[in-house]
Structure formats: C-alpha cells, structure tokens
C-alpha cells in the first residue's frame, strides 16, 4: 500500500477484470491447436474419419437450411399518410358533417375487411371439413 497524503491510504490499483484477466490470460489459440493435434494423434484412423464425416454432415444440413431460408418479399409501394390541416375557425356543424363523411368511409372499409375475413374463414372451414375425417 502506498501513502499519498497525510493519513490517507490508497489501495493498490486493480486491473480491469481483476481475477478474470488472469483466468483469460491462460487461453492461447496456438496451445488450443496443439492440444487438438495431440488429441487427434491419439485417435484411431476410423475415429477421425467418422469425426470429419459427422462434421461435414452437420455443415451440409445447417448450410442447406441457411441457403433455403432466403425469402424474397414482393416490393410494395410505401403507404404515405398525409395529415389534414383544419381551419381553426370551423363551426361545430362543419366538424360534425366531416365526421359523418369520414365515418361512412370507415364503415365501407370495415365492411370490405369483414367480407374478406368471412371468405378466409369459409375457406379454412372447407379445408378443415376435408381434413377432419383423417384426424
């Protein structure tokens, strides 16, 4: 311990990741390769062939899934929503009239969506009726 001032003691500086630094300092990639070489040197020839065969099978399976997982999405034009600006001096009657117009548009869209949902539900019901005897 070093003393820096009158009556004050400082603890010795600790390295970042104190004990972890000593632990990680023992790992060396060259020593790992030497250990792997030493391990493979003690194995029989057929064991090494099966090791590399199994590694190649795993690489082919994972690579096949990775190559087949690309799904290209069809490009769609971005939907731009413009904000309407309203006059500050509108009357309540004008506001209510505009709300009625907007509500009619909203109801038409909701009816269209309901029709699409009903068609999809009917298609799934037909599919379920065809498949249910097999289950």
C-alpha positions as a printed Julia matrix, in Angstrom:
135×3 Matrix{Float64}:
   0.0     0.0     0.0
   1.24    3.47   -0.82
   0.54    6.57    1.15
  -0.38    9.59   -0.95
  -1.26   12.16    1.67
  -1.13   12.79    5.34
  -3.09    9.99    6.94
  -4.71    8.79    3.69
  -4.03    5.35    2.31
  -4.78    4.19   -1.21
  -5.39    0.63   -2.18
  -3.25   -0.76   -4.98
  -4.8    -0.23   -8.41
  -6.68   -3.2    -9.76
  -6.55   -4.18  -13.39
  -9.75   -4.19  -15.38
 -11.48   -7.53  -14.84
  -9.15   -8.25  -11.93
  -9.22  -12.01  -11.46
 -10.84  -12.61  -14.83
  -7.79  -11.2   -16.61
  -5.56  -13.85  -15.06
  -8.08  -16.55  -15.97
  -8.46  -15.45  -19.61
  -4.72  -14.88  -19.92
  -4.15  -18.63  -19.86
  -6.07  -19.18  -23.1
  -3.93  -19.26  -26.19
  -5.21  -20.28  -29.65
  -1.86  -21.85  -30.57
  -1.91  -24.03  -27.48
  -5.51  -24.98  -28.31
  -4.44  -26.11  -31.79
  -1.56  -28.1   -30.28
  -3.98  -29.75  -27.86
  -6.32  -30.62  -30.74
  -3.42  -32.06  -32.73
  -2.27  -34.09  -29.73
  -5.81  -35.38  -29.15
  -6.3   -36.32  -32.81
  -2.89  -38.02  -32.79
  -4.08  -40.47  -30.15
  -7.23  -41.44  -32.09
  -7.59  -44.33  -34.5
  -7.94  -43.62  -38.22
 -11.62  -44.65  -38.39
 -12.45  -42.34  -35.44
 -11.01  -39.35  -37.28
 -12.87  -40.31  -40.48
 -16.16  -40.53  -38.56
 -15.38  -37.2   -36.86
 -14.87  -35.4   -40.16
 -17.82  -37.21  -41.76
 -20.15  -36.11  -38.97
 -18.8   -32.55  -39.16
 -19.44  -32.48  -42.91
 -22.99  -33.84  -42.43
 -23.75  -31.13  -39.85
 -22.28  -28.41  -42.09
 -24.34  -29.61  -45.06
 -27.58  -29.7   -43.06
 -27.07  -26.28  -41.48
 -25.88  -24.84  -44.81
 -28.92  -26.26  -46.58
 -31.26  -24.64  -44.09
 -29.37  -21.35  -44.35
 -29.45  -21.4   -48.16
 -33.14  -22.28  -48.28
 -34.2   -19.69  -45.75
 -34.0   -16.71  -48.08
 -37.49  -15.42  -48.75
 -37.81  -12.51  -51.1
 -40.74  -10.25  -50.35
 -42.68   -8.65  -53.13
 -41.97   -4.93  -53.29
 -44.89   -2.75  -52.36
 -45.12    0.97  -52.73
 -44.94    2.59  -49.28
 -48.22    3.85  -47.92
 -47.99    7.57  -47.33
 -50.5     9.03  -44.92
 -50.93   12.74  -45.22
 -52.15   14.76  -42.28
 -55.05   17.04  -42.96
 -54.83   20.52  -41.58
 -58.06   22.09  -40.49
 -59.04   25.69  -40.1
 -59.15   26.82  -36.51
 -62.38   28.75  -37.05
 -64.56   25.81  -38.16
 -68.03   25.6   -36.77
 -69.4    22.6   -34.92
 -71.74   21.86  -37.83
 -68.79   21.64  -40.24
 -66.94   19.34  -37.87
 -69.96   17.03  -37.49
 -70.53   16.96  -41.26
 -66.9    15.98  -41.86
 -67.13   13.3   -39.17
 -70.18   11.8   -40.91
 -68.29   11.66  -44.21
 -65.27   10.07  -42.51
 -67.49    7.58  -40.65
 -69.09    6.48  -43.94
 -65.61    5.82  -45.4
 -64.6     3.94  -42.26
 -67.76    1.8   -42.37
 -67.16    0.94  -46.05
 -63.59   -0.18  -45.26
 -64.78   -2.19  -42.26
 -67.43   -3.93  -44.38
 -64.84   -4.76  -47.04
 -62.48   -6.18  -44.41
 -65.33   -8.19  -42.83
 -66.17   -9.68  -46.23
 -62.52  -10.72  -46.76
 -62.36  -12.2   -43.26
 -65.57  -14.18  -43.86
 -64.19  -15.53  -47.16
 -60.96  -16.62  -45.45
 -62.9   -18.21  -42.61
 -65.1   -20.12  -45.08
 -62.02  -21.34  -46.97
 -60.42  -22.6   -43.75
 -63.7   -24.27  -42.74
 -63.85  -26.1   -46.09
 -60.23  -27.22  -45.62
 -60.96  -28.35  -42.07
 -64.0   -30.32  -43.24
 -61.87  -32.11  -45.86
 -59.07  -32.93  -43.4
 -61.11  -33.76  -40.27
 -62.05  -37.34  -41.36
 -58.33  -38.2   -41.44
 -57.69  -36.93  -37.93
